[in-house]
Structures are given as structure tokens and as C-alpha cells.
Amino acid sequence: MLRRSFSLGCCLLLGLVALPCPAMAEGWKAGAAKQKITPPEPMWMAGYGSRNHASTGFLNDLWAKALVLEDAKGARVAIVTLDLVGIGRDLADPICDQLQKKFDLNRSNVALCCSHTHSGPVVGRNLRTLHYDLVDARQQKLIDRYAEHLREMIVDVVGRAIDALAPSQISWGQGTATFAVNRRNNKEPDVPRLRAEGQLAGPVDHDVPVLKVTDLGRKTTALLIGYACHATVLDGYDWSSDYPGFAQSELEQQNPGCTALFFAGCGADQNPLPRRRVELARQYGHDLAAAVGAALKSQMKPLAGNLAAGFTEIPLDLAKVPTKEEIEQDTKSADRYVAARARLYHDRLSAGQTVPATYSYPVQVWRLGSELVLVTLGGEVVVDYALRIKQDMGPANTWVAGYANDVMAYIPSRRVLTEGGYEGGGAMVYYSLPSPWAPTIEKTILDAVRTTTPPVR
Ligand SMILES: [Zn+2]
């Protein structure tokens, strides 16, 4: 009804000139909301094992933001972006249960995504061996309390985004930002020179996907943006949403009343280099906002058609289940993380449980009209996946993100797994998984992306 009356109004206003009113023709609604989630008190920070005390200060806020989209048939999806290192199943499952119960949102239709800032709090049992198992009882209590509060705040912010649903135009486009550098170059002393000379090693994904939501008065109400790069410019003791936070703030200042939402792409093997200075976090945030600005000035594609959501959990094989003897041996390791992980499995074996041989891995694919496929993968996904999926599905209409729904480990490609190192297997200990992934990982995930992709409705 609204659609028809607005189309009529549009034509009356324009006299007999037949200008297109694409959004009205599609009947989209959108609603956005945001909630500050900066911890109110000092607590343990996530992402680095080298920190030896709780936070001491503040640089810029952390936010949970929600964007809810509804198509002309009333189908809804909700994307939540979090300025946090990651979210695990321990929190994602109860949040999705609540969203189902309160708002009738199916698991397929909810994406919980993260910026992967390394200057936010420990999030429940995420990176368990790196943090939760090694901090004292007081910090564990603070972590548990924050997780409980976070769960409530996320459910609330989605509810407020639903309440804000209003007829909208939605379009999408892409910009480019070049500060993400493959981690192979981490030890290079002069990255800016190598960048200028085109001499940096390893694959990168410099796309900056942008989904723009405007109201019927053409005012921008939400900007959903992504980028494939670790939010690790900063490693100190001040709360900070790092470069994604500065980008979101700049976009919200440029567009009063707009909610800017950032979530990380497949940047597990990508760092912002050089780094470690606040002015660099601000600079990269500005670079990202400028890339969004360029995308907004380009020919954005209006979304036409309907929403369709696919979600599946696949058993992802681990390379080797350690034996009871190997676990017992590891409990005596001089490496405190190896010992902490071994204690976890030792306790589980003692309680009559088994060591898992697979992990239930979430793969989610949404069609946002006929113009855009959004692939959101669990874990810290290396860039090879985004490049491959975009190549397979079409780079002009595919958006691939990681750090979604359950950040349980690094997700190496076959290439990175074979190369070994931190992303290939070393990091598994910090996520408390019992072994590296099996060599089938890349094929299994890519097959699941194909089978999870819903047909055009
Ligand atoms: Zn990471």
C-alpha cells in the first residue's frame, strides 16, 4: 500500500516525466540501531597474550549495531556488527535463541559479525586458552558478567532496529583501500616504500564493500561496510575500536543520523602496516571512510528482488585427535598455553567426555535481492577464501566476510595450511582446539558455500 501511494506521489511530483523510483518499486524496509558496549570498568583485554594486566584507559568507544532489512514479502534478516575480537558459540547460541523467541528471527536470518579489534574486552570463552583459563577468578567473574550483559544488549539493539523499520532504498557498491598488507610482510622495515613500488608479497583483498540505506527522502540512514584486515593497529591498554571505529565515527559525522556498521572481511592473514600508533589507527580509519565515500559517489546498484537466507553447520575435520597420553604429557608443558589447553581436555576426559575429531562450522549465505550475495563465514578466515568465492560467484555481486557467528579458530586455506606457521596451525592452541585442521578444510568450506547459497527468489 505504502509502495503504491509513494509511487503515485512521486509521479505527481514529477509531472509526466517518467523518472524511475527503484526503491519504491522494490518495497524494502530497513531499520538500524546502536548500543555502546565499552566496558564500564577495567577488565582483561582480548587478542594479545603479551598483556599482563587489565585495561587502564579509553581511546574511543566500542559499539554493537544492528541493521534489519525486510523485503516486499516481509522476509527479514538482521546483521549485528560488534566492535569486539570475536564471538563464540557460548554467546552466539543463546543470543540467536532469544532473537528467535522474541522476534521470530530464524538462525539463518541472523548474522553476528565482528570487527576483530584487539583493544576490546575478552568475550566469554572466545580465545579461551589465551585468556579465560589463565586470568584470575576476579577477572573471570568480570568476563562472565560482561558476556551476560552483552547478550542482553545485543538482543535489545536488534529489537530497536526492528522497531525502526521504515520504507527505504538500498543499494550497494565497492571502494578500494590499500592499507591491508599480507602478513608475510610483517617483518619488512619499510612497508610504505614496498607498497609504492608494488613489491609487497602475498595475496590481499582491498575491496571495500558498501551497502547504503536511504529513507524515502534520500537521507542516508545506514552504511554497512567491510574490509579484510586485522584491527590490530593498537596493542595498548586503552579501550579502542581501532581503525574500524574511527572509520565508523567519521561516516556518522559526515552523515548525521546515519548508523555506520563495520564488519571484518577475510583478513586473518592481513595486517594494517605500519602500525602501533594512534595516528595510524585514525589515518586508516580515514582511508576506509574515504573509500566508502568514493563508493557512494560511484554508480551504486539498487537492490532489486527479495531476501533469501541460507545457514548450515558442517563438520570440519581436525587433522588428528591427540591421545590421552599425549594430552597428559602436554599438561606438563613449559608453554603455559599448551598446558592450559591440555588441562581442558584432560578434565573432559576425566569427566567421561571425548576429544572431538570435528568442529561444527557455520556457513551462512544471504541473497540480498538479485544483485548481491553476502557470504559470512565463521572463524578467522584467510584472504584466499574471499578471492576464490568472489571469483566463483562474480566479484561485482559478492561480499565475503569472516569473523561471523562463531569465531572458533583461524581458517587457513590449503595453501596456508601447507605453509604452516601461526595461521596454518600454531594459533589453534589459543582457541583451545585439539589439533590443526585436516587438509580437506578448503574444499569442505567452499562446497558448503555453494550448497548453502539460496536460489534467486
Ligand atoms: Zn586475529
Boltz pocket constraint, residues with backbone or C-beta under 6 A from the ligand:
constraints:
  - pocket:
      binder: B
      contacts: [[A, 116], [A, 230], [A, 268], [A, 380]]
      max_distance: 6.0
